[in-house]
Amino acid sequence: METITQIHNERLWADSWNSPIFFVKLSIRVVLILMLTSLLFCGFGLTCDNSSAFAEGSNQLTQNTKARQSKLPKAITNAILRDASNRSTIPIHELKISQATRKTFSNPCRFKFGEICTQEYNPIQGWEVVVQVGDQSWTYHADKSGSQIVLDPKNSKDS
């Protein structure tokens, strides 16, 4: 029968650097830690090779966001087409919006196609819209709410 001192000495020796048992225990711990770490990371998708799935998902999200952002609101579409029809006397159904781009105009001067004013930075969020009016292209600027719609003076017949 072993004495308490012998059991204690064996445990001390097993926990010392010189013991082969110590290295086995340490190796098992390291392997377990690595396995758990890799399982955690793969479970959260941080380091496993999910790059193609992630890229597809992020591309889809980007496309959906761009589609939402680049869709000209119907109220602005109607207001611009109505204005172009009134100025040109061409019926609305014969007009076509060929391009609509979300844009930040750096100041009211840029928004109003160079109208004279101070060049302060006072951004206006809105749209630049190109309308096919017969064989011409007319450029409009509209703020994001559609409360201000401005035709480029170079494009209109009445200027």
C-alpha positions in Angstrom: 0.0 0.0 0.0 1.3 3.4 -1.0 1.7 6.1 1.5 0.4 9.6 1.1 3.9 10.9 0.6 4.5 8.4 -2.3 1.3 9.3 -4.0 2.0 13.0 -3.6 5.6 12.5 -5.0 4.2 10.6 -8.0 1.8 13.4 -8.8 4.5 16.0 -8.5 6.7 14.0 -10.8 3.9 13.6 -13.3 3.4 17.4 -13.4 7.1 18.2 -13.8 8.7 19.0 -17.1 10.9 15.9 -17.0 8.0 13.5 -16.9 6.9 11.8 -20.1 3.3 11.8 -18.7 3.5 15.6 -18.5 4.2 15.9 -22.2 1.4 13.5 -23.1 -1.1 15.5 -21.0 0.2 18.7 -22.5 -0.1 17.3 -26.0 -3.7 16.2 -25.4 -4.6 19.6 -24.0 -3.0 21.4 -27.0 -4.8 19.1 -29.5 -8.1 19.6 -27.7 -7.7 23.4 -27.6 -6.9 23.4 -31.3 -9.9 21.2 -32.2 -12.3 23.4 -30.1 -10.9 26.6 -31.6 -11.3 25.3 -35.1 -14.8 24.0 -34.4 -15.8 27.4 -33.0 -14.3 29.3 -35.9 -15.9 27.0 -38.5 -19.2 27.2 -36.7 -19.2 31.0 -36.9 -17.8 30.9 -40.5 -14.8 33.0 -39.6 -11.9 31.0 -41.0 -13.3 28.0 -42.8 -13.3 28.1 -46.6 -16.8 29.6 -47.0 -15.4 32.4 -49.0 -17.3 31.5 -52.2 -20.6 31.3 -50.3 -19.8 34.5 -48.5 -18.9 36.2 -51.7 -22.2 35.1 -53.4 -24.2 36.2 -50.4 -22.5 39.6 -50.2 -22.8 40.1 -54.0 -26.5 39.4 -53.7 -26.8 41.8 -50.9 -24.9 44.5 -52.8 -27.0 44.0 -55.9 -30.2 44.2 -53.9 -29.0 47.3 -52.1 -27.9 48.9 -55.4 -31.3 48.0 -57.0 -33.1 49.7 -54.1 -30.9 52.7 -54.2 -30.9 53.1 -58.0 -34.7 52.8 -58.4 -36.1 56.2 -59.2 -39.2 56.8 -57.0 -42.4 56.7 -59.0 -43.5 60.2 -57.8 -40.2 61.7 -59.2 -40.6 59.8 -62.4 -44.1 61.0 -62.9 -43.2 64.7 -62.1 -40.3 64.7 -64.5 -42.2 63.1 -67.3 -45.1 65.5 -66.8 -42.7 68.5 -66.9 -41.0 67.2 -70.0 -44.4 66.5 -71.7 -45.6 70.0 -70.8 -42.4 71.7 -72.2 -42.2 69.6 -75.3 -45.9 69.0 -76.0 -45.0 65.3 -76.6 -47.4 62.9 -74.8 -46.0 61.3 -71.6 -46.3 57.8 -73.1 -43.8 58.7 -75.9 -41.2 59.9 -73.4 -38.6 57.6 -71.9 -36.3 57.9 -68.9 -33.0 56.6 -70.3 -30.9 57.0 -67.2 -31.5 57.8 -63.5 -28.5 58.1 -61.2 -28.6 58.8 -57.5 -26.3 61.7 -56.9 -25.1 64.1 -54.2 -24.8 67.6 -55.5 -22.2 69.6 -53.5 -24.3 72.7 -53.3 -27.5 74.3 -54.6 -25.5 75.9 -57.5 -24.6 72.5 -58.9 -28.1 71.2 -58.3 -29.5 74.1 -60.3 -27.0 73.7 -63.2 -24.6 76.5 -62.2 -27.0 79.1 -61.1 -25.0 82.0 -59.5 -24.7 81.6 -55.8 -22.0 81.1 -53.1 -19.9 78.0 -53.5 -20.4 76.8 -50.0 -20.6 73.1 -49.3 -24.3 72.4 -48.7 -25.0 69.0 -50.2 -28.3 68.0 -51.7 -29.1 64.4 -52.0 -31.0 63.6 -55.2 -31.1 62.3 -58.7 -29.8 63.1 -62.1 -32.3 61.9 -64.7 -32.0 61.8 -68.5 -35.2 61.8 -70.5 -35.5 61.0 -74.2 -37.6 63.8 -75.6 -38.0 63.1 -79.3 -34.5 63.0 -80.7 -33.1 65.0 -77.8 -31.9 64.0 -74.3 -32.9 66.4 -71.5 -31.2 66.3 -68.1 -33.1 66.9 -64.9 -32.0 67.2 -61.3 -34.4 66.2 -58.6 -33.9 66.3 -54.8 -34.5 63.0 -53.0 -38.1 64.0 -52.0 -39.0 65.2 -55.5 -40.0 68.6 -54.1 -37.5 70.3 -56.4 -37.1 69.4 -60.0 -34.8 71.4 -62.3 -34.3 71.1 -66.0 -30.9 71.8 -67.4 -31.4 75.2 -69.2 -29.2 74.0 -72.1 -31.8 71.3 -72.9 -35.1 73.1 -72.8 -36.7 74.8 -75.9 -38.0 77.7 -73.9 -34.7 79.1 -72.7 
